[in-house]
Structure formats: structure tokens, C-alpha cells
């Protein structure tokens, strides 16, 4: 599994995330970013070229050094300064209320403790800041949900931890965020892996204490 995880899996992730079907989601996700922006799970850097002029700095958080290495050439050509941070989303090495925007694109599915990660995103987000997300997760159809739950264990092993069946909107709310926008629906492909959550949220009133 060492070779698979360190060599094969990062390239598989990069290839799968390059799908043209996902392009419009990416553009919409970063379009409203501004100020100091934290991207959670920056991966191989496919969003880096898309950030608008309102962004002053991109902090690209990514726990996999192999993906960071793949992203670094893209960062050199990015229109905004990029700083890579090799760290987990469950323990973001940034001060409280230090970023204006947090972006996640197809990331919450793989984080071992998504609730803790979302609490960390909320901690580092300014009180007037915005979390914007595009994620795949639990379908709204009971029949599809049944297959997602059934296939989830095997899928996690194959993909290095990706969960097919996470209720993304519920996770965001449970961390204390207030949803401002939410759209759901399928993108073309097998229903068990293509139910999308696209939205934005702001900090609620309960601010988790720092760990």
C-alpha cells in the first residue's frame, strides 16, 4: 500500500479531479473569495489559477507532501501569492480569525474527523468571513443512500479515505456555521458518487474554543 498511497493515489486523485464536468463548480466556488484565503485540501493545485483579484493571498493547506509537490509548479504561475502549509484540517496552524475566506472543494469526504475540521475552519475564519464549499456526499434518494452506505467501506479503502455517504450540509450546520446558500443535485456519472452540495456559510454565534 506504500507505493499505491504515495505514487498511484495522488496521480489518480489529480486525474479524477481534472474532469471538465467539475470545472464550473470550481469557478463558482472561488469566484467570491477575497482577502486572505485558506484553501482546505488544496491537492494538486487545480484551483490556484482561478482565484479572483480580490484575493490577496492563498494559503494552501494540504497534508500530502506528494500532492504539494504536484501543486508547486501551478503555484508559480498563479495570479496570487501562494503559501503551502503541510498540515491536517483538524489542526490548522493559523491564529484565530486570521482569514477572510475558507474554500473547500471535494475535501470533506476524505478528512478523518470532518466535524473537528469544520470547527477549526470556523475558528480561523473572521467574524465577517465566508466558508464556500463544493462537496459530494449523501444522496437525497433513499435507494441511492442504501448503496452508498453499502459500498462506503470498500470505496474508502480503494480511494485512500473518501466517504461516499457524508451528509455535508448537516456537518456544516453541526459545526456552528449558518448556511447562506445551498444547492444540491447530481452531476453526470454514477449516482452513488455524484450527488453534489454547493454552498456558502458564515460563522454562527457559538465560537469553539481553541484546542
N, C-alpha and C positions, 0 to 999 in steps of 0.2 A: 504493500500500500504506500510505502515511502515514495517510490518513483511516480506512482499514479497521482498522489496528492501534490507532490512538488513540481511535477513536469506536465503530466497529462491534464489534470483537472484545471489548473489556471488557464491553459490554452483552450480547453473545452468551454470554460465559462466565457472567455473573451469572444470566441466564435459564436456561441449561442446568443450573447448579448448584442451582437452586431446586426441582428435581424432588422430589416427595413421596417417591419411592422411595429417595432418599438420606437422608431425614430420620432414620430410625433409626440409620444409620451415624454421622451427625453426633453424635447424642445419646450413643451409646456411646463415641465417640472422646473427647469432652471430659468424660465423667462422672467419670473417675478423676483428672482434673487437680487439682493442688494447688500452693500456694505461688506463687512467681514463675514464670509460664508463658509460654513462647515459642511462638507460632503461626507456622509457616513458610508463606509464601504465603497470607496472610490474605484476599487477594482483595477482594471487595466486602463482607466482614464478616458473612457468613451464620452464622458460629459464635459471634459475640460475645455474643449474648443467652443462650447455652446453658451458659456456664461455671458450675460449682457454687460454693457458699460457701467451699470450701476453697482456692480460688484467691485470691491477694492482689493480683496484678497481671497483666495481659495485655500482653505485648509482641508487637505485630502486625507482623511482618516482611513487606514486600511491595515488589517492585521497580517496580511500575507505578503512577505517580502518579495515573493516571486511576481505577484501582481504589481507591486510598486515598481519593480524593475521594468515591467512592460509598460507602465504608465509614464515613466520619466521622460522618454522621448516626446510624448504628446505634451507634457508639461512645458517643455522648452519652446514649443510653438503655440502655447495657449495665449489668449489675448489678455489674461490677467495673471498676476503673480500667483504661483502655486507653492504651497509648503506641505510636504508629505509628513504625516505622523503615523508611525507604525505602532498601532495600539488597538485595543478592543473597544467596541462601542459601549460595553458595560462599565468601562472605567476610562472616561475621556480625560486626557491630561491637559485640560484647559480650565481657567478660572470660571467662577460663577458669572453668568450674564455677560459673557465675553464675545458672543457672535450675534449677528443680526438675522441671519438666515441659516436654517438647517435643511439639507436636502438628503433624501434617501430615495434611491431608485433600485428596486429589486434587491433589497438588502435585508429587510426584517425577516425574511424567510429563513435565513441561514444563521442568524445570531442565536447562540445557545439560550440566552436569557433576554428575550425581547422587551419584557416589562422593565427590567433594570436598565437596559439600553435607552429606552424611551424616557425614563426618569432622568438619566444622565443628559440626554438631549435637552430636556426641559430645564435642567439646572444651568447649562451653559448658554441657553438662549436668553436674549434680553427680554425684558417685560413687554416690549412693543414688537418683538420679533415674530418670525413665522417659520413653522415647520411645513415643508412641502414634500409630499411623498407620492411615489408610484410603486405599487407592490402587487404581486399575485398572491392569492390566498384562497380561503374557504369560499366555495361557491354559494350562491343563494338557492340553488336547486338541491333538494334532499337526495335525489338519486345520484347526482354528481358528488355530493358530500360523502355519501356512503363509499364510493370508490376512492375518493381522496383519503379517507381515514384508513381504508383497507390497504392502499398502496404506499402510504406515507413511510412506514419503516424501511422498506426496500429502496424507495426513492432517496431517502436521507443517506443511506449507505453509498448509493451509486453516485450521488452528486456532492458529497462532502458536507452534508448537513442541511440541505434545502428541505423545508417543510412545505408540503402541498396544501395543508389544511389549517393554516393560521387565520383567525378572524381579525384581519388587520384593523378595521375601524374600531372594533371592541378593544383591541390592545392600545390603540392611540388614546381612546377615551379613558381607559382604566389607569393610564399614567398621569391623568390630570389635565390633558390637553382639551381644549374646546374646539371641536370641528367647525370650520367656517365654510368648507366646501367638501363635498364627497360625491364622486361619480363612480359607478361600478358597471361592469359588463365584460363580456368576453372579447378577446382579440382572436383572430383566426388561428385555429390549432386545436389540439385535444382539450376538451373542456376541463379535465382534471388539473391542468397546469396553466390555463389561460384566463382565469377569472381575475380581472384587474380591479384594484382600488386606486383611485386617483383623487387626491385632495390636498387640503391645507388646513392647518390648525394653529391656534395661538395658546399661550400659557393660560391655564386656569388659575384659580385662587389659591390652591394648595401647592406650595412650593416644597418639594422634597429637600430635606437637609442633606448637606454634603456628606459623603462617606468618610 
